[in-house]
Amino acid sequence: MALSQYELMDLCDAVEARIADAIVPAIMRANRADELNDLLELLGMGDLVAQDGRRPRGKIIVLGASEVKERKL
């Protein structure tokens, strides 16, 4: 059953209030379950990860000190 316009607006408000705390764990679960591409496509962000699962080539800029070795970035 589809939600009414008012129910959908209420749902959107509730999701917006909770999404910041929920998105990182959801991305991590999707990655472990090999469903990251599907999640990103669903969110309209499929371009962030290439279809073969690799990240698109680009540069990573680290501001400040980093404890991660350059080859790991």
N, C-alpha and C positions, 0 to 999 in steps of 0.2 A: 504494500500500500504506500503510495506516495504521500509525502508530508504536504500540508497546506503551506501557503506562502509565509504565514506567521510562524508556524512550527519550524519551517526551514530557517527563517531569520533567527529565531531563538537558538536553534542548533548551531548556526554559524557563530553566533555570539559566544556560546559555550565552548565551541572548538577553538576559537581565537584566544580565549582566556587560558586554555590548557595546552595549546600546541607547542609553545616554547619549551615546556618541560617534557613533552612526550616525543618530540621529533627525533632527538638523538638516539634514545633507546629503540625507536621504531626503525631507524636507519641501520643500527647495529644488528637488530634481529633479522631484518631483510637481507643484509649482507651475509650473515651466517647461514641463512636458509637459501642462499643463492637466488634471492628474489629482489635484489636491489634495483636492477634495471626495470622490473615491473612496477615497483613502488615509484621510482622517479618518473616513469612514463605516465602513471596514473596522476601524478602531481603536476604534469606538464613540464617536467624538468629532465626529460630523457637525454637531452644534449649534454648533461653534466658528466655522464659516463658513456664511453663508446659501447657499441653493441657487443663487442667481444669481451666486455667486462673491464677493460683498461680505461684509465682516465685519459681524456684528451691531452695531447701534448701542450705544454705551456710552461710558464715560469711560476715558481713559488717564491714569494718575497717574505722573508722572515724579519720582523721588526724586533729589535732587542736581542737578548741572548737566547740561544737555542741549545737545548741539551741533546737534540736529535742530530746525528751525523748527516752531512750533506747528501751522501749516497742513499740514505733512507727516505729523504724527501722526494 
